């Protein structure tokens, strides 16, 4: 992936990427050298999408800057599609700058070092200070690869059977190691490891039911040793942090299939040469060494250091925001969305979409001196694969309230139709990043919000809308 990133960075540094064909006059891009911007966005995944929609909704009225040190957005909701080789690397590794609107200034892959919230300023990693009137944080969570000794080297190795739901940043563009976890397993024990909450890819990157189906077939046809096992090491006592029904569904499915689960046990180290892992029971502190022939681990996450030292986080290291308006609880000109926000709901890309609508709306209201009427109800939607060809959704609101598709048809023909539709979403995701659609729930129409006559805690509508507004 290193070669892919270098090529993207070289291409994206050319300003001609913004010269799209179209009709009518467009406003000149916002200069990159301003001392102050009306709105400053941090992050090019959900942050970039939110900035694009804000520019589109306000007709490029405000000065906007977007900052990120990432050249690639990996599309985690489609990770299982990618690992089963139903989409290519160039579709999965989205061009990070694609999501930035042509009118917005971009930091050219320079990230943020700290936020001076009392002064309404951000400090970039190159030392530059930039003022803002409104700030939107969508930086996600930071990987904590170092917390598992030896893991990074084993994951980077082209042949060693250690995998993660992310492409290693040093991989060449021609390297296709990622599908081998499913298809190159022949003997011994395979492990799927889940770190402590919160982490990137909860539910979206759970591939153990896919593996179980493939390996059951392998055993029946002599490709996999009959005594080989799939073992899940879960550092938590749950699979889904904020929805008990989904958690119970997964546990019952695992029990039916005879898949062993070891709870409250974390992956602490990988001994690549010996094919051994070191684990720790988080309740007793007891350590254990296990032999592996195949290892897949979701990467542990840690708080973004610049957010913690800026004093904007809760004791969990996530941004302290109102769970309905997504406005910071102390600094009223700061908003946050996505994995970096401390919200009691399952983290997912499509949950992030609903947050984009809320933040975009509330930004406009704040800049116009109006009260905030955009309300996030905790809606989230994450695909849960039950086999290679079927999936259901973990889809719910705050307080575990289910949506209509929640855990529906996990094994029947509708689950198969749903999986085929999901596997064909790569073009839709490209349109998301290019700003060609307003995204769910209406796609062709912008989501709007009604005036609040009661507290947000009394509002539980899935869409919280009164009308559809035509896209301009």
N, C-alpha and C positions, 0 to 999 in steps of 0.2 A: 504493500500500500504506500510505501515511501515514494516510489516512482510516480504513482498516481497523484499523490499530494503535491509533489514538486511540479508536475505538469500543470495541475490545476492552478497552483499559485502563480505560475508564470503567465498562464492564459488570463487569469482573472485580474492580474495587475494592469492589464490593458483596458483603458477606459472605453474602448469600442464595444465592450460587452453590454454597455448601456444603450447603444445606438440601435434600438429596435425599430423595425419598419412600422409605420402607422400613418394615420391621417390627422391633419390639424397640427397646430403648434403645441409643443410641450415646453414646460418651464425648464430653465437651465438647472443642472444639478446643484444641490446645496454645497457651497465650498467646504473643503475639508479643514480649513485653517481658521475657522471661527473660534472666538474665545468662549462663546456661549451658544447653546442650542435650546430651542423650545422643548424638545424631547430628546433624551439620550437613551438608547436601547442597548442592553448588554446581552449578547447571544445572537447567533444566526439561525438557530433551529426554530423553536417557538418564538424567540425574540425577533428573528428576522421576519417570520410570517406575520407577527403582530405589527411590526413596523410597516410592512407592505400594506396591510389592510388599513392602518391608520392613515398612511399617505393617500391611499385610494379613496377612503371615506371623506377626508378633508380636502380633497382636490389639491394636494401638495401646497397647502396654505402655510404650513409651519416649517421651520428649520429643524431637520432631524438628522441625528448621527447614530450609526450602529457600530458597535465594537465587538470584535471576537478574535481570538487567536487560533481558531479552528478553520481549516480549509475544507473539511468534509463533514457532512451530516450523515451519520449512519441511521438508516430507517429501521429502528428496532421492531415496530409492529410487523414488519415483513421478514424478520430474521429467520423464522422457520421456513418460509417460502424460499429464501436465499440458500439456506443450508441443504434443502432438498433439491437444489439446482433448478428451481422453476423460475428464477430470475437471474440476470447477469450481474456481475460486479459493478458495471457502469450504471446500472439502474439502482442498485442498493446503496452505493456510495454517492449520495447526492452532493452536488456542487454547492458548497456553503454560501457562496455569494449570490447564488440564484435567488434566494429568498429576499435579498435586499432590493428595495424599490429603486428605480433608476434616478429618482429625485433625491434620495437620501445620501448623505455623506457616509463614507465607510473608512474604518481605521486601518485598512490594509493589513489585516491579520495581527494587529497590535491589541493585546488584551488589557484588562483593567487590573491595576495593582491594589487600589483601595478607593473607598468612597468617603469623602468628607461631607457627610450628610448635613451637618450644621452650617456648612458654607455653600451647599448646593454645588459641589464640585466632584468630579472623578479624576483620579490620577492614573494615567496609563502606565504600562510597564516600561515605556521609554522615558518616563518622567514628565510627560506633558500633562498639564492641568487644564481641564475643560469644565466650564460651568454649564448648568442645566436648570431649566424651570421645572420640568417633570422628568422623572427617571423610571425606567422599566427594567427590572432584573429578570432575566430568563436564562441564566447561566448553567442550569442543570446542576448535577452533583459531580464531584471530582472522583475519579477512580483512585482507590487505595491499593494499588497492586503490591506495594512494598509490604503490606501487612501479611502476605503469604510468601514466605521466603522461598526462593527458587522458582516461583511460578512464572515470572516474566520470561526468563530464559527458556523454560520448557515450552511455554506458549509460542514464543517467537520461532523456535526450532521448526524447520520445514517438515520434518518427518515424525518427531516425537509425539505420541498420542495424548497431548494436553491441549484442551480447547477452551474457548470462551465465546460468549455471544457478541463478539466484536472482532473486527479484523485488526490484527496487530499493526501499529503505526509504522513498523519497519519492514513489513512485507512488501515485496515487489508486486506490481500490478498483475503480473502473470502467475503469481502463486495462488493456488486453489486448495488450501489445506482444509478449509472449513467444513466440507461435506464428509470428510473421512471419519469423523466421530461416529456417524451412523453406519457407514458402509465398509469400513476397514477393520472392524472389531471381529476377532476370530476366537479368542479364548481368554480365560481369567475373569477378573471382576472389573466392571465398569462403574464409575462413580459420577453422580450428578450432585454438585455442591451448591447450596444456597446460603449466602452470607446473612448477617444480621440486617434487619430492616433499619432504615430505608435503603434501597438500592435501585439502580437503573434496570428496567426490564421486568419488573414484577408481573407475573402471569404471561406477559407478551413473549418472553424468551423461554418459558417452560417447554422443553421438548421431550420430556421423559416418556410420554405416552407414544410419541412417534417412534422413539428408540425401541420401546418394548415391542411394538408391532413388528418392526423390521427384524429385530433379533429373535423373536419367536419364529418367524418365517425362516431365518437363517438356521436355527436349531433343527427345525423340521426337515431341512434340506442338507444338513451336514456341513454347513459353512461355519457354524459357531458351535463350540463345545457345549454339550448338553448341561454341564454343571456350571457354566458361566452365569454370573449374576449381575443384575442392575441394582445398585444400592444408592439411595439418596441420603446425603448428609445435609441436614437442615439446621442451621444455627438458631432457628426460632422454634417455637412449638406450633406455628401455623404456616400455611402456604400463602394465605391472603390476609394481609394485616387488618383491613377494615371491612371485611365481609365474611361473616361466619358461614353463610350458606355455601359460598364458593369454596371456602376452606374445607368444609365437610364433604362437598362433592368430590374434591380432589382426593381427600383421604379415603373415601369409600371406593373410588376407582382404583387407587393404588392397592387397597386391600383385596379387591376382587381379582386383580392381576398377579397377586403374590409378590409385589415389589417391596423390598425391605426399605424401611425409613428409619434413620437414626436422628432423633430430635435433639435440639439444644447442643449440637456438636458442630464446631467450626473447623474449616480447613486452615491449618497453620503453616504448613510448609510442604514443598515438593522436592524430593531427592531424585533428580532426573536420571542419574546414572544407575541407581538401584531400583527404579520403578516403585518407589515407596512414598506414601504421603503421611504427614504428621497431623493428627487431629487432637482437639481438646474439647472435653465436656465442659460446657460453660456453667453448669450448675455445681459440679464437684471439683472442677479444675484438673481432673485426671486427663493425662495425655495417652495417646495410643498411636502406634505405627501400623499402617495397613499397606498391603501390596496392591498395586493397580496395573491394569493393562490398557485402560482407557479412562480418561479423566476429563470431565467438562465442569467448569466452575463459572457461575455468574460472578463478576468481579465485585468485591466489596467497594463501598463508596464512603467518602468522608466529606465533611463540609468544605465548601469553597473557602480557602483561607482568607481571601480578600473580603469576603462578607463577614466572617467572624471578627477579624481585626477592625472592621468598620463599625462594629457594634449594632448590626442590623438583624441578628439572628436570635432564635430561641435557644434554650439549653440543648436542643437536638441539633443545632448547627444549621437550621433551615430558617429562611427569611420569615420574620414575624409579621404576618399580614392578617387582616380581617378575612375570615373564611368566605364571606359573601361578596364584598366589594373588591377584594384582593389588594386593598390599600394598606400600606404599612401602618401598624398600630401606633407608632410614635411620629414618624415623618410622613405627613399627609401628601407630599408631592412625590412619593415613591410607591410604585406598584411592583408586584412580583407574580410570576406564574410558572407553571411547570414543576419539574422535580425539585427545584431549589426552594419552593414555597412550602411552608409548614401547614399542610392541609390534610384533614382527616378523611381521605378518600384514596382509592387505589390509583397510583400514578400510571398514566397511559397517554399515548399520543392524542387520542380522540378526546380524552378528558381535557387535555391541553387546548384543543380547539375551542371548547366551550369557554375556557378561561381567556382565550384570545378575544372573543367577542366582548366579554365583560371588561377587560382592560382597555381595549380600543374605545369602547363606548364611554367608559369612565374617564379616560384621558381627555376626550373631547369635552365632556361636561366640566371637568376641572379647569381646563384652559379657558372655558367660557364663563367661569364663575358660578356654575350650577351645582346643585347637589348631585350625588352619585346615585343613579338608579339602576345601574347594571348589577345584577345579582347572580352569583354563581351558586348553584344548588348542589354541587358536589358530583355532578354527572360525570361518569367515566365509562369507557368501553374498551376492553382488552380481549383479543382473541385467545382462546384456550384450545389448543389442538388436542383432540381425543384419539386421533390416529393420523396416518399419512393423508387421508382423504376426507376427514371430517373435523369440524370444529364447532364450538359453541362460543358464546360471549360471556365474560364477566362484566356485567353492565348494571350499574347501580348509582344511587345518589348518596348524599350524606345520611348518616344514621342507618345505613344498610338497607335503605328502601330500594327494592328491585325495580329495574326498568322492564319493559315488556319482553325484551329478548334475553333476559338474564338466565343463563344456563339452559336455554331451550334447545331441544332436538340435538343432543350431543352425539347421538349414534345413528340416527335414521337418515333417510334420503334428504331431508331438509338440511341436515348437518353437512351432507356431501355437497349440496348445491351452494351452501354458504362458503364452504372451503374453496370451491372453484371460483366463486366471485372474489374471495379474498386474494387468492393467488393471482388474479388478474388486475390487481390494483396499482401496478407500477406506474401506469400512465396517469392515473388519478393523482398519485403522490407527486409526480412531476408537475402537474398542473397546480397543485397546492403551492409548491415552492416558487413557481413562476407567477403566482398571483392571478391565475386565470379563473379562479373560482373563489367564492366567499367561504367555501368549506361547509361542513355539516352545521345545522340541519337542512339548510335550504339550497346551498351551493350557488344558485344563480341570483339569490336575493340576500341582501344584508340583514343580519339579525338585529332587531331593535328591542328596546325594553320599555315597559310601561312605567309611569310615575309611581313612586312608592307611597302608598297611603297608610302602610303598616310596616312593622319591623320586618327585616329580611328573614328573621327566624320563622315567620309565619308564611313565608313564600316557599312553595315546594314544587312549582311547575317545572316540568322537564325543560321547556324552552323559554318560559318567562317572556313571551312576546305578545304584542298586540297587533302587529301588522308586518307585512313584508315590504321592503323598500327596494325598488329596482336598482341594480348595480349601474354605476355610471362609468 
